[in-house]
Amino acid sequence: MAPDAPDANLQTDALDSVDISTTDEKQHMDRYSDKIPSINVHELEESYPHRAAQSSAAPSVPDFFDPNLEIDASWFEDDSPYPEVRSAVANYDDPEIPVSTLRAWILGILWAIVLPGINQFFYFRYPTITVGQVVPLLVTFPIGRVLARIIPQWTLFGIHLNPGPFTIKEHVLVTVMAGVGATSAYATEIIAVQRVYYNQNFNFPYQWMLVMSTQLIGFSIGGLARRLLVAPASMIWPNTLVLCALYNTLHCASIASIGSREGISRERFFMYAFLAATLWYFVPGYLFRALSVFTWVCWLAPNNVKVNLLFGYSSGIGYSTLSFDWNEIAYIGSPLVTPWWSQANVFAGFLFFYWFLVPVLYFMNVWYSQYMPISSSASFDNTGHPYNVSRILYSNATFNEEAYKEYSPLYLSTTFALSYGLSFATISATIVHAILYFRKPIRYHLSRSLSEQPDIHAQLMSRYPQGGICTTPLRPFPEWWYACIFVVTFVFACVCVEIWPTRMPIWALIVALLIALIYVVPIGMIQAVTNRQVGLNVITELIIGYMLPGRPVAMMMFKTWGYITMSQAMVFTGDLKLGHYMKIPPRSMFICQIVATVIAGTTQLGVMSWMFSNIPDLCLTRRTETSGFTCANTERLSFGELLALPVSFREESISAFFAPHLIVLSPAFLSPLLYFFLLGAFLPLIIWLITKRYPDTILNYVNFPLMFAGINLIPPATAVNYVPWALLGFIFQYLLRRRYFPFWAKYNYVLSAALDAGTAIGVLLVYFCLQYPKNGRIGEDTISRWWGNTVFMKTADWNEIPLRQLAPGETFGPTAR
């Protein structure tokens, strides 16, 4: 179904409960009332990939990417030449607005502790909850206004405790500190893998230096590239525009508001939805867990293997699976935020690859799949049991080829094997798609970014000092700040790989950083234009597989410094662009990002250490563990008992074992999957040729990179995550948005933030109040054992029973050679 076209030039209504009561703020609004941007929702949501489709339904916008277009200098003098930026970003600035205030730093540091701590706590839980940046953005606004009213206007040691009304720049600074390190650092996966499987429980200095180096090296690289990715007007970064619109809506409510003002305020609606989501989680999360995974067909035929393979959620593919748990529904992202055209592409890929191709491959016994569950994130040996990787490793965690030959090849479930093929297709499809649809804007940006005239935003930002103490207005060289961070964190990385037995040489670390450094500008330009990031995860895995085969720990670290460094650079650069749009002084942005990243990384390590010390058998439990801390993004291996190892180990070990001279491990898997590179390159070309011939076809909205990448969470994600997600997305992002746009514009994003935050708080309350005390024995004889909490566990789906079961001592497939 095609996404909806704009019906009218509607604008978002503001938070009607916002009261600009202070005289200073009223004067500030009056001063700039003629310069407040008109916040156009449709222009913001029409991202470049969507506009690239030459459909009659797509809105008509000026082609600012035409190399032959003469740019009027007045556009740069008065405003940005790009309509997206004009609709969301103010073309004025007041340098006197307070930014780096005491209350902003207090709130920012609190969020830099709370948000990363919550997200790290949920990281090892299934389904994982990620509290995004929108939650602190919304919650900080009323808190900041309250602080502005109750804090006395005193001055201590030259610091103003209360400089006046809570400003938009303070708000941006707080939320940047909240979001810059909010998601779990990838390096914590390495630490967890080493601790759980390799018995490498290194001390805190190693862990801290590893996290700081992987997080801050990306920051330094992004900072060094900011002249190419931040300052030029052509580097738009569409994702930041939505945040800019929200900031302006909150702080300029009495001026920018044009939409409907009927109904309750957004703040009150947020509180109602937040409380409802918190209380509701007690039902599917504790009282009636079967509602979380509503596999009702399996309940009717619990011992029918074929029925459970098709309709199950644990190891099946989930036909007619529903969920009443927001935790499950939003596992792959909130359906209330993602545009419907994007959800339609993802769901189309899910239907074809997961609900059609997977059962075809399984019942044809491709890859000996019938001896394993149809969907599992575990690896298997030739007896159908989880693969015991410890049997093929030396004591120093390197590959033992002789032991492997005596043991078994490595086999994957159908969904797991297909996920690798789709990751290959994503790489080639993204490159071809970018060349076909974005060659003109990319060529334009590459040729103009260094030579183009500074727009109004760059001119306004030039007022602020760019560098450190030693810089002058004539020689602003802030790059040395970032260079210092790079040197320090590079030393941390060298110490980690040399002092501790990681089996990774320093030359490999240098190669990984060179990969990130080479790709950061072109990938950054693509993301700044298309809002899509080209991942380096598979490429880095293949490179290290050639260079250092059979060293899974070294592979994890190489991938982190190669791929995650580039990814982190994009996160930091996006924040820098947000600061550029909102006129945050560069020094304040630099310091707040550094401090927040250090605090967030340290907090995550502390939370992880507490979890391993206080949650019994973390990552070592079966699915029957009620609290959900089964390391959901994991594969389970056999080591005397079932182990749960983070997904990163699964990826790194398999990729390492697929090194050229070890291809004998699983040639049946690898060889066919390599054809997905060709599939990913071929399909976008076919669609592009068709749409060139028939420009008004619905195929304009087909996006194969999104289709391939959108289902990369399977496994461990299943239909219980995708089907309700797509259903709610259709309701909210298609039906309500088209038919009740004022209502949708006022409440949709607020509802999404409230459901995320409320569910997260509900999970914390259930765990710490009902599951953590007394070792989870509260309600053991009543709540835990009643039918609604056990029916889904008494099925072949939950017990992961394959279609073909081997007799004791029997094996399948070829032997290891």
C-alpha atoms as one frame of an Amber mdcrd trajectory, in Angstrom:
protein
   0.000   0.000   0.000   1.363   3.408  -0.920   2.029   5.858   1.836  -0.340
   8.722   2.195   0.303  11.961   0.416  -0.108  15.277   2.204  -3.698  16.409
   2.169  -2.996  19.948   3.321  -0.200  22.118   4.567  -0.985  21.381   8.191
   1.217  22.333  11.093   1.726  20.801  14.505  -0.068  22.320  17.416   2.037
  23.160  20.391   1.789  22.060  23.971  -1.242  24.119  24.817  -0.576  23.751
  28.501   2.675  25.701  28.239   2.279  29.021  29.984   4.757  31.721  29.130
   4.239  33.568  32.329   7.541  35.258  32.995   8.149  38.740  31.683  11.631
  37.949  30.397  10.446  35.018  28.316   7.532  37.027  26.917   9.918  39.744
  25.871  12.157  37.154  24.258   9.209  35.737  22.299   8.049  39.181  21.222
  11.543  40.033  20.094  11.719  37.118  17.695   8.050  36.494  16.969   8.485
  37.311  13.310  11.311  34.798  12.940   9.794  31.687  14.523   9.869  28.883
  11.949   6.691  27.402  10.595   6.843  23.763  11.658   5.549  21.720   8.765
   5.067  18.074   9.658   4.720  16.840   6.107   7.952  18.454   4.967   9.780
  16.928   7.905   8.519  13.429   7.299   9.215  13.419   3.602  12.755  12.083
   3.820  15.051  11.993   0.828  14.491   8.322   0.006  10.769   8.961  -0.062
  11.141  11.995  -2.291  13.486  10.186  -4.605  10.540   8.195  -5.864   9.165
  10.081  -8.834   5.591   9.423  -7.851   2.697  11.710  -8.473   1.784  11.233
  -4.823   5.068  12.681  -3.631   5.132  16.393  -2.847   6.794  18.733  -5.280
   9.855  20.515  -3.900  12.554  22.600  -5.564  15.473  20.586  -6.850  18.242
  22.136  -4.782  20.501  19.252  -5.793  20.707  20.336  -9.395  24.389  21.197
 -10.067  23.257  23.744 -12.655  20.957  25.542 -10.227  22.083  29.061  -9.432
  21.757  29.649  -5.706  20.501  33.105  -4.796  22.827  34.651  -2.217  19.819
  36.065  -0.361  18.800  32.515   0.540  22.019  32.117   2.487  21.752  35.578
   4.011  18.196  35.249   5.322  17.641  31.519   5.739  18.683  28.060   4.658
  18.185  27.226   0.959  16.590  23.927   1.952  12.862  23.794   2.741  13.313
  21.040   5.314  15.623  23.208   7.375  13.483  26.319   6.959  10.444  24.451
   8.266  12.109  23.286  11.482  15.021  25.580  12.381  14.901  29.234  13.392
  17.019  31.582  11.295  17.970  33.769  14.238  20.009  33.495  17.407  20.348
  35.336  20.667  23.873  34.752  22.025  22.740  36.055  25.414  20.437  33.081
  26.054  21.878  31.003  28.931  23.196  27.593  27.884  25.715  25.955  30.176
  23.933  26.668  33.463  24.215  24.830  36.753  20.681  23.444  36.516  21.314
  22.247  32.948  24.420  20.377  34.066  22.636  18.856  37.060  19.773  17.606
  34.878  22.166  16.472  32.139  24.362  14.487  34.507  21.319  12.894  36.137
  20.023  11.800  32.743  23.525  10.619  31.758  23.325   8.265  34.740  19.667
   7.242  34.679  19.089   6.657  30.965  22.236   4.578  30.218  21.693   2.692
  33.467  18.126   1.752  32.562  19.022   0.769  29.005  22.003  -1.301  30.164
  19.821  -3.043  32.740  17.366  -4.036  30.020  20.057  -4.994  27.512  20.365
  -8.574  28.765  16.616  -8.955  29.011  14.225 -10.306  26.406  12.512  -8.405
  24.991  14.985  -5.564  25.296  13.615  -2.116  26.085  15.413   0.994  24.875
  14.314   4.304  26.343  15.066   6.830  23.630  16.030  10.487  23.628  12.453
  11.694  23.220  11.581  10.664  26.783  14.142  12.921  28.505  13.324  15.629
  25.963   9.672  15.667  27.044  10.248  15.078  30.756  13.016  17.671  31.084
  10.811  20.498  29.838   8.382  20.665  32.792  11.179  19.870  35.263  13.290
  22.716  33.933  10.369  25.134  34.194   9.697  24.054  37.765  13.359  24.539
  38.710  13.283  28.009  37.175  10.457  28.907  39.537  11.598  27.327  42.800
  15.396  27.816  42.779  16.382  31.100  44.439  18.137  33.614  42.224  21.377
  33.579  44.157  24.954  33.824  43.001  27.549  31.566  44.616  31.218  31.791
  43.658  30.261  33.661  40.512  27.720  31.012  39.424  24.083  32.022  38.963
  21.895  29.341  40.525  18.861  30.591  38.617  19.606  32.740  35.537  15.895
  33.053  34.725  13.440  31.054  32.579  14.441  27.569  31.418  15.727  28.207
  27.907  15.626  26.189  24.737  19.430  25.998  24.640  19.562  24.558  28.152
  16.957  22.040  27.046  19.069  20.963  24.070  22.198  20.655  26.205  20.402
  18.431  28.732  18.947  16.072  26.138  22.252  15.813  24.264  23.885  14.692
  27.509  21.026  12.262  28.059  21.209  10.687  24.619  24.893  10.691  23.676
  25.635   7.524  25.655  22.139   6.242  26.317  22.327   3.003  24.357  24.417
   0.144  25.647  28.040   0.449  24.598  28.968  -2.357  22.230  32.130  -2.963
  24.239  30.002  -4.204  27.135  29.064  -7.158  24.901  32.733  -8.059  24.581
  33.129  -7.941  28.344  30.025 -10.091  28.856  31.170 -12.662  26.291  34.613
 -12.910  27.854  33.110 -13.304  31.302  30.373 -15.786  30.460  32.124 -18.097
  28.043  35.889 -17.601  28.079  36.213 -17.156  31.849  38.121 -13.946  31.139
  36.837 -11.766  33.947  39.379  -8.984  33.574  39.524  -6.169  36.104  37.733
  -2.837  36.015  40.604  -0.799  34.463  40.509  -3.047  31.386  36.741  -2.765
  31.124  36.734   1.002  31.610  39.511   1.681  29.107  37.871  -0.618  26.558
  34.527   1.170  26.826  36.057   4.644  26.827  38.283   3.911  23.850  35.514
   2.433  21.708  33.079   5.235  22.556  35.339   8.276  22.464  37.495   7.338
  19.478  34.320   7.550  17.409  33.603  10.920  18.949  37.043  12.246  18.080
  36.800  11.024  14.481  33.368  12.586  14.117  34.677  15.842  15.538  37.586
  15.918  13.120  35.171  15.442  10.204  32.687  18.083  11.320  33.933  20.690
   8.823  32.708  18.387   6.079  29.639  16.915   7.799  28.292  19.676  10.070
  29.156  23.169   8.883  28.034  22.913   5.196  24.389  23.812   4.636  24.022
  20.887   2.234  24.687  18.429   5.083  21.091  18.467   6.297  20.858  15.456
   8.693  17.062  15.036   8.382  16.802  13.097  11.642  17.810  16.152  13.660
  15.089  18.276  12.103  12.323  16.443  13.946  14.057  17.201  17.256  14.485
  20.831  16.238  10.787  21.049  15.444   9.897  19.569  18.820  12.162  21.983
  20.699  10.684  24.946  18.856   7.163  23.655  19.428   7.732  23.362  23.176
   9.488  26.671  23.705   7.594  28.766  21.166   4.155  27.366  21.857   2.200
  30.602  21.954   3.518  31.622  18.544   3.995  28.467  16.493   0.703  26.903
  17.439  -1.773  26.702  14.588  -3.238  23.226  15.038  -6.237  22.111  17.042
  -6.302  23.114  20.715  -9.229  20.891  21.629  -8.894  18.125  24.169  -6.542
  17.692  27.084  -3.012  19.038  27.006  -0.147  16.922  25.793   1.495  16.961
  29.227  -1.640  15.627  30.897  -2.106  13.079  28.122   1.494  11.958  28.626
   0.912  11.423  32.350  -2.304   9.456  31.799  -0.720   7.231  29.143   2.445
   6.819  31.231   0.502   5.643  34.303  -1.699   3.355  32.201   1.318   1.745
  30.524   3.051   1.268  33.882   0.038  -0.423  35.466  -0.842  -2.484  32.386
   2.591  -4.080  32.240   1.794  -5.932  35.473  -0.780  -7.964  33.492   1.301
  -9.399  30.573   4.568  -9.086  32.493   3.559 -10.845  35.708  -0.106 -11.758
  36.224  -0.981 -13.225  32.794   2.231 -13.763  30.853   0.475 -15.716  28.101
  -0.906 -12.370  26.856   2.637 -11.306  26.079   3.057 -14.174  23.589  -0.447
 -14.991  22.455   0.285 -18.322  20.719  -3.240 -19.634  21.188  -2.994 -22.190
  18.360  -0.093 -23.921  20.121  -2.141 -24.082  23.317  -4.781 -26.099  21.449
  -2.230 -28.570  20.012   0.777 -28.437  22.343   2.384 -31.679  21.107   1.841
 -31.253  17.362   5.321 -30.365  16.116   4.237 -29.013  12.718   1.591 -26.784
  14.274   4.087 -25.457  16.799   6.704 -24.856  14.095   4.266 -22.730  12.147
   2.345 -20.980  14.933   4.870 -20.859  17.797   6.823 -17.844  18.951   9.770
 -19.357  20.827  11.132 -21.574  18.055   8.388 -21.235  15.425   7.557 -18.615
  12.821   4.413 -17.331  14.484   1.478 -17.483  12.080  -1.457 -15.575  13.639
   0.680 -14.567  16.596  -0.398 -11.492  18.521   0.837  -9.728  21.625  -0.732
  -7.475  24.219   2.634  -6.408  25.619   4.145  -3.114  24.459   7.474  -4.549
  25.482   7.193  -7.124  22.687   5.544  -4.821  20.157   8.171  -2.081  20.405
  11.121  -4.487  20.491  12.057  -3.524  16.924  11.120   0.125  17.402   7.982
   2.045  18.196   5.316   1.606  15.470   3.970   5.056  16.359   7.172   6.775
  15.260   8.217   4.936  12.101   6.478   6.272   8.941   4.036   3.849   7.368
   5.858   3.624   4.038   8.911   2.420   5.947   6.902  -0.077   8.009   5.233
  -1.377   4.858   8.635  -2.161   3.334   9.822  -3.939   6.468   6.630  -5.945
   6.797   6.750  -6.896   3.113  10.248  -8.268   3.663   9.023 -10.088   6.756
   6.136 -11.693   4.876   8.286 -12.926   2.010  11.490 -13.982   3.719  10.154
 -15.040   7.086   6.626 -16.325   6.480   7.137 -17.680   2.944  10.783 -18.489
   2.209  11.718 -19.826   5.650   9.057 -22.581   5.784   9.851 -23.530   2.176
  13.531 -23.968   2.996  12.776 -25.761   6.239  10.365 -28.341   4.902  12.709
 -28.987   1.955  15.365 -29.745   4.596  17.804 -27.229   3.124  20.938 -26.972
   5.318  19.691 -30.042   7.260  17.281 -27.644   8.898  14.673 -30.211   9.963
  17.048 -31.534  12.613  16.946 -28.125  14.333  14.207 -25.689  15.353  12.971
 -23.591  12.472  13.942 -20.394  14.301  16.699 -20.137  16.861  19.634 -17.853
  17.580  21.703 -20.810  18.797  24.309 -22.758  16.864  23.993 -26.555  16.598
  26.210 -29.582  16.138  25.441 -32.685  14.053  23.461 -34.272  16.890  20.946
 -31.417  16.985  22.248 -30.102  20.301  23.561 -26.573  20.911  27.108 -26.275
  19.643  29.734 -26.687  22.361  32.258 -24.146  21.144  34.566 -24.849  24.073
  35.359 -28.212  22.477  37.000 -26.565  19.464  38.977 -23.858  21.260  42.351
 -23.878  22.950  42.645 -22.531  26.460  43.675 -19.150  25.037  40.353 -18.905
  23.120  41.781 -19.656  19.671  40.539 -22.201  17.161  41.633 -25.853  17.511
  41.219 -27.385  14.062  41.997 -30.934  15.149  39.424 -30.790  17.923  36.942
 -29.405  15.434  37.471 -32.337  13.047  36.778 -34.712  15.888  33.628 -32.885
  16.877  31.163 -31.501  14.329  30.515 -28.860  11.668  28.558 -25.854  12.833
  24.886 -25.640  11.787  22.370 -22.832  12.029  18.591 -22.681  12.092  16.863
 -21.561   8.912  16.074 -18.068  10.176  19.569 -17.598  11.557  21.231 -18.645
   8.287  18.885 -16.451   6.283  19.679 -13.471   8.507  23.305 -13.658   7.372
  22.245 -13.757   3.745  20.045 -10.707   4.253  22.910  -8.846   5.908  24.988
  -9.518   2.783  22.145  -8.303   0.585  21.791  -5.146   2.679  25.354  -4.077
   1.903  25.096  -4.336  -1.854  21.489  -3.078  -1.973  22.365   0.041   0.014
  25.261   0.891  -2.274  23.291   0.326  -5.489  20.224   2.133  -4.118  22.350
   5.133  -3.135  23.985   5.276  -6.568  20.691   5.020  -8.445  18.571   7.379
  -6.362  21.032   9.723  -4.696  23.891  10.114  -7.125  22.749  13.655  -7.948
  22.496  14.950  -4.342  25.640  13.072  -3.297  27.586  14.482  -6.237  26.193
  17.900  -5.430  27.203  17.684  -1.770  30.645  16.298  -2.525  31.369  19.128
  -4.953  29.790  21.941  -2.945  30.369  21.114   0.740  33.816  22.690   0.974
  33.306  25.568  -1.441  29.714  26.559  -0.745  28.928  29.875   0.865  28.086
  29.639   4.578  24.351  29.750   5.161  22.670  31.762   7.884  23.228  29.023
  10.467  26.961  28.801   9.798  27.172  32.590   9.961  25.371  32.658  13.293
  27.569  29.892  14.695  30.716  31.790  13.648  30.037  34.225  16.496  30.972
  31.629  19.062  34.578  30.680  19.915  35.324  27.415  18.166  38.388  26.206
  19.966  40.182  25.998  23.242  42.109  28.443  25.355  44.959  28.821  22.858
  42.763  29.624  19.857  42.048  33.086  18.528  39.260  34.408  16.318  41.701
  34.471  13.418  42.989  30.928  13.946  40.123  28.772  15.223  41.626  25.271
  15.343  39.317  23.219  17.544  40.509  20.058  15.859  43.300  19.731  18.422
  40.683  19.135  21.107  39.450  16.100  19.225  42.998  15.051  18.377  43.844
  14.988  22.080  40.859  12.760  22.768  41.946  10.465  19.943  45.485  10.135
  21.284  44.346   9.363  24.829  41.753   6.799  23.786  44.143   5.209  21.284
  46.579   4.672  24.146  43.725   3.084  26.131  43.030   0.731  23.209  46.695
  -0.255  22.869  46.905  -1.013  26.586  43.778  -3.199  26.381  45.041  -5.346
  23.518  48.610  -5.616  24.766  48.404  -5.978  28.542  45.516  -8.424  28.581
  45.406 -11.671  26.503  43.019 -10.619  23.753  45.096 -12.162  20.914  44.725
  -8.919  18.945  47.903  -7.175  17.728  48.192  -3.395  17.650  48.579  -3.417
  13.859  45.081  -4.912  13.613  43.782  -2.105  15.845  45.365   0.440  13.490
  43.758  -1.242  10.458  40.345  -1.149  12.150  40.672   2.563  12.914  41.837
   3.271   9.370  38.702   1.569   8.038  36.543   3.793  10.237  38.526   6.893
   9.306  38.322   6.203   5.564  34.593   5.558   5.574  33.418   8.189   8.047
  33.148  11.055   5.517  31.446   9.238   2.599  29.122   7.326   4.918  28.472
  10.505   6.872  27.544  12.365   3.692  25.204   9.594   2.639  23.535   9.585
   6.044  23.358  13.388   6.155  21.487  13.352   2.834  19.525  10.107   2.885
  19.038   9.511   6.624  20.433   5.999   6.101  23.682   4.644   7.467  25.763
   2.105   5.577  26.997  -0.426   8.135  30.512  -1.815   8.175  29.772  -4.807
  10.396  29.915  -7.532   7.759  32.865  -5.962   5.958  34.906  -5.734   9.143
  34.054  -9.355   9.986  35.230 -10.562   6.600  38.440  -8.527   6.777  39.447
  -9.778  10.205  38.462 -13.292   9.144  41.185 -13.109   6.528  43.754 -11.410
   8.748  43.296 -13.240  12.063  41.283 -16.429  11.483  40.060 -18.382  14.462
  40.376 -15.617  17.075  36.816 -14.714  18.137  37.827 -12.281  20.899  40.139
 -10.401  18.548  37.346 -10.370  15.968  34.896  -8.779  18.382  37.395  -6.087
  19.253  38.347  -5.460  15.612  34.691  -5.113  14.641  34.111  -2.700  17.505
  36.981  -0.399  16.570  36.168  -0.666  12.867  32.370  -0.561  12.639  31.208
   0.814  15.977  33.773   3.628  15.847  32.261   4.800  12.574  28.732   4.331
  13.932  29.565   6.307  17.069  31.058   9.035  14.904  27.687   9.345  13.179
  25.896   9.637  16.536  28.232  12.374  17.706  28.165  14.188  14.375  24.371
  14.142  14.372  24.414  15.751  17.818  26.887  18.348  16.585  24.507  19.174
  13.736  21.681  19.494  16.254  23.823  21.934  18.215  24.612  23.744  14.958
  20.913  24.185  14.199  20.009  25.192  17.758  23.024  27.534  18.098  24.699
  25.783  21.018  28.248  27.125  21.551  30.754  24.545  20.257  32.731  24.558
  23.486  29.637  23.696  25.514  28.710  20.910  23.088  32.221  19.446  23.208
  32.456  19.433  26.990  28.941  18.105  27.587  29.393  15.269  25.089  32.724
  14.213  26.586  31.520  14.345  30.191  28.218  12.597  29.441  29.953   9.826
  27.484  32.393   9.136  30.323  29.605   9.122  32.910  27.342   6.945  30.760
  30.046   4.360  30.035  31.067   4.149  33.677  27.421   3.792  34.711  26.856
   0.974  32.234  29.857  -0.930  33.559  28.604  -0.476  37.101  25.112  -1.710
  36.211  26.491  -4.719  34.358  28.778  -5.600  37.256  25.863  -5.352  39.677
  23.711  -7.572  37.479  26.342 -10.311  37.275  26.796 -10.150  41.041  23.132
 -10.017  42.058  21.076 -11.762  39.385  21.577 -15.513  39.798  22.854 -17.265
  36.690  22.601 -14.210  34.467  22.991 -15.393  30.862  23.011 -18.983  32.118
  19.298 -19.622  32.511  16.748 -21.422  30.386  13.715 -19.751  28.882  11.696
 -20.724  31.949  13.438 -17.951  33.861  10.552 -15.630  34.687  12.301 -12.274
  35.013  13.378 -12.364  31.363  17.119 -11.899  31.967  18.078 -14.736  29.691
  20.391 -12.600  27.552  17.737 -12.468  24.896  20.083 -11.359  22.141  22.022
 -14.535  22.652  22.697 -17.960  21.414  22.700 -20.825  23.813  25.587 -23.209
  23.803  26.143 -26.389  25.773  28.822 -26.367  28.410  27.651 -28.897  30.944
  24.381 -26.968  30.972  22.761 -24.524  28.595  24.730 -21.307  28.359  23.452
 -18.042  26.999  26.060 -15.992  25.200  25.458 -12.542  23.693  24.687 -12.408
  19.997  27.999 -10.711  19.343  29.804 -13.942  20.232  27.565 -15.825  17.844
  28.391 -13.389  15.052  32.088 -13.098  15.719  32.707 -16.810  16.235  30.849
 -17.846  13.110  32.540 -15.189  10.997  35.931 -16.092  12.376  35.325 -19.745
  11.665  34.311 -18.867   8.117  37.836 -17.692   7.420  39.167 -18.843   4.025
  41.146 -21.866   5.150  38.392 -22.904   7.561  35.553 -22.760   5.068  35.107
 -26.507   5.559  33.295 -25.714   8.786  29.965 -25.052   7.122  30.281 -24.774
   3.339  26.633 -25.738   2.943  25.714 -22.469   4.612  28.304 -20.050   3.333
  28.338 -20.734  -0.402  24.604 -20.148  -1.106  24.468 -17.139   1.193  27.153
 -15.330  -0.804  24.677 -15.064  -3.699  22.702 -12.618  -1.576  25.334 -10.020
  -2.464  24.186 -10.316  -6.085  20.530 -10.378  -5.065  20.939  -7.146  -3.127
  22.593  -5.432  -6.069  20.181  -6.750  -8.706  16.769  -6.035  -7.141  17.134
  -2.238  -6.690  18.290  -1.981 -10.292  15.190  -3.815 -11.552  12.853  -1.571
  -9.558  14.692   1.531 -10.727  14.361   0.529 -14.389  10.641  -0.179 -13.966
   9.974   3.148 -12.260  11.901   5.000 -14.952   9.587   3.455 -17.531   6.414
   3.799 -15.413   6.992   6.777 -13.094   3.547   6.663 -11.439   3.707   3.059
 -10.228   3.430   2.117  -6.575   6.866   0.501  -6.915   8.305   3.978  -6.295
   7.891   3.237  -2.608   9.770  -0.073  -2.643  13.041   0.233  -0.743  15.075
  -2.967  -0.770  17.818  -1.827   1.644  15.110  -1.100   4.179  13.353  -4.357
   3.382  16.513  -6.411   3.941  17.771  -4.528   6.972  14.373  -4.233   8.639
  14.189  -7.921   9.557  17.784  -8.308  10.697  16.649  -8.838  14.303  15.270
 -12.275  13.393  16.283 -14.250  15.412  15.764 -13.682  18.350  12.887 -11.460
  17.206   9.872 -13.348  15.884   6.445 -12.690  14.436   5.218 -11.644  17.890
   7.394  -8.566  17.428   6.641  -7.821  13.769   2.931  -8.562  13.290   1.510
  -6.353  16.086   4.122  -3.715  15.214   2.914  -3.529  11.624  -0.752  -3.635
  12.682  -0.406  -0.687  15.062   1.746   1.123  12.531  -1.018   0.832   9.950
  -3.585   2.148  12.419  -1.589   5.082  13.746   0.674   6.046  10.864  -1.790
   5.449   8.040  -5.429   5.503   9.149  -5.300   8.017  11.992  -2.756  10.203
  10.266  -4.865  10.469   7.139  -8.315  10.796   8.699  -7.662  12.519  12.031
  -4.474  14.435  11.419  -4.924  17.144  14.099  -5.481  14.474  16.754  -2.562
  12.424  15.425  -0.223  15.417  15.300  -1.061  16.392  18.861  -0.870  13.026
  20.620   0.893  10.410  18.487   4.526  11.019  19.438   3.609  11.850  23.011
   1.797   8.506  23.256   4.832   6.663  21.918   7.125   8.286  24.480   4.650
   7.579  27.284   4.313   3.897  26.346   8.100   3.486  26.196   8.701   5.203
  29.517   5.714   3.634  31.288   6.603   0.120  30.194  10.200   0.601  31.299
   9.082   1.730  34.745   6.601  -1.170  34.887   9.366  -3.663  34.165  11.527
  -2.151  36.913   8.682  -2.293  39.430   7.803  -5.896  38.566  11.381  -7.037
  38.800  12.526  -5.210  41.921   9.233  -5.516  43.822   8.029  -8.997  42.833
  10.859 -10.988  41.256  14.162  -9.881  42.770  13.097 -10.118  46.465  13.143
 -13.603  47.997  14.761 -14.999  44.833  11.508 -14.677  42.895   9.447 -16.735
  45.320   6.754 -14.107  45.805   3.517 -15.636  44.530   5.300 -18.875  43.630
   2.379 -21.126  44.571  -0.341 -18.929  43.109   0.630 -16.420  40.428   3.580
 -18.274  38.905   1.849 -21.645  38.548  -1.598 -20.770  37.289  -2.631 -21.609
  33.733  -2.086 -18.111  32.289   1.580 -18.176  33.277   2.396 -21.748  32.264
   0.276 -22.720  29.246   2.752 -21.378  26.677   5.616 -23.316  28.295   3.918
 -26.708  27.847   4.297 -26.755  24.082   6.685 -28.176  21.521   7.378 -24.595
  20.478   8.699 -23.601  23.910  10.766 -26.783  24.196  12.249 -26.183  20.712
  11.435 -29.629  19.341  12.562 -30.023  15.696  10.647 -31.829  12.986  13.160
 -34.697  12.838  14.572 -36.095  16.057  17.683 -38.244  16.178  18.214 -41.358
  18.208  20.966 -41.243  20.864  24.375 -41.347  19.163  22.924 -40.649  15.696
  24.225 -37.722  13.638  23.237 -35.866  10.460  25.100 -34.124   7.687  28.715
 -34.495   6.567  31.507 -34.922   9.051  34.091 -32.237   9.681  37.096 -32.568
   7.381
